């Protein structure tokens, strides 16, 4: 049957108190932000125990393409489909960053009939968590420079201050700057720069903390720089962890919203997956596992980035056990990785779609290395032909892969029933008992090579001089037992964004290794990856507007769904 556009009625949001009641929370458990969103108080979390039989479903994807694969849309649609099957379900997702919302990506709340609401609120400011992280991070930045300005009691070397500033906006012009100009009254001149908020170590710490005590202790351990004789200086040396933590009081509380079909969604935290751990907060996933039988969460970009970090960093820190991976793929992405030009992706080409499965198969095989089952969610777009869908499904099944087509953008939960049924069946039959890929106590170089070779397919690592110097300090001061959170392009399995499909015989270049001692991991920075994105020639900001009634347009495009009036 040909794919056709259809009309659907506009979603009706329920008061957030009703959504809370559906999962056992009362109004006294909430800090409401209007009628349709609320924060959940920490005291409420302690009233519930984690359900021993709760299933944690991790949604990931093949290597992303400019066409977009709809991973968040699939996560939301799967949660809705599970609810249609009568399963107690919560979606536990990340918050969008303003940078991509106004940049290349646009809104990050799903699409069509599989979205989280209120869409514009979530995309723009939401409950101010990102602003709190930005303020806390920059407070520490200013206190570091202030200490140097006022007699420098910690003997910090201004050239070795590693703590930069952050801004939640794509702005390439702030990547490298000079501060302290204008005479001695304005401080000590030095080179520094801005990163984007989702790459902030404060954001990473927030998403790895479950209490104010834990949050403050992690902030105490942040490395801010080195002295003139190369001794590390931590936030604890400045004695300001209390002030920094105070700015995060409400940011630590998980946010409750709802999907298009009124399924509860806990949306909290937003580190990027190519430069941080790339998933929602531990506290929100833990809460969801206390309130529902099925929890659908998501790791950013392809499996080689967010999902690998979920298994090797987030799950161990959070005591989480992802039992199945839903790997999102699209016909468009498969054709792109087979070499089809972006402008030709709408043309039916079953042969190219099957050829592009080398990239998908690599991710599928990688998942097995963590001892967790996988099912491919073939996310349908309107340009996909029936012949292409059939060819991909047949090829996947011939290669022994679990696969289910879904049409959740157009049909919501109804379009994800086959995916949901197969997911439930796998969980009932052989749920995973995951194992990390490497031992944290292994040497740093071994951990980096293990990920690069096993997950990316690299043959060796080239350490640049700065990275070598970083390794010496890491080993000297005992940071070598931390896991590695590799910063890498999301556009390729390699560190070269131009190598599509399944690259072979490539070398990964490590430029430097940052020490995120508060968050509890090391960040090897590979290739040309940047921690502050830039805007494209035609960013999404050009499409965003607001009318005299306060209605915002252009942030999240419903696409092919035409609401009835």
Buried (B, 14 or more C-beta within 10 A) or exposed (E): EEBEEEEBEEBEBBBBBEBBBBBBBEEEBBEBBEEBBBBBBBEBBEEBEEBEEBBBBBBBBBBBBEBBBBBBBBBBBBBBBBBBBEBBBBBBBBBBBBBBBBBBBBBBBBBBBBBBBBBBBBBBEBBEBBBBBBBBBBBBBEBBBEBBBEEBEBEBBBEBBBBBBBBBBBBEEBBEBEBBEEEEEEBBEBEBBBBBBBBBBBBBBBBBBBEBEBBBBBBBBBBBBBBEEEBBBBBBBBEBBEBBBEBBEBBBBBBBBBBBBBBBBBBBBBBBBBBBBBBBBBBBBBBBBBBBBBBBBBBBBBBBBBBBBBBBBBBBBBEBBBBBBBBBBBBBBBBBBBEBEEEEBBEBBBEBBBBBBBBBBBBBEBBEEBEBBBBBBBBBBEBBBEEBBEBBBEBBEEEEBBBBBBBBBBBBBBBBBBBBBBBBEBBEEEBBEBEBBBEBEBEBBEBBBBBBBBBBBBEEBEBBEEBEBBBEBBEEBEBBBBBBBBBBBBBBBBBBBEBBBBBEEBEBBBBBBBBBBBBBBBBBBBBEBBBBBBBEEEBBBEEBEEEEEEEBEBBBBBBBBEEEE
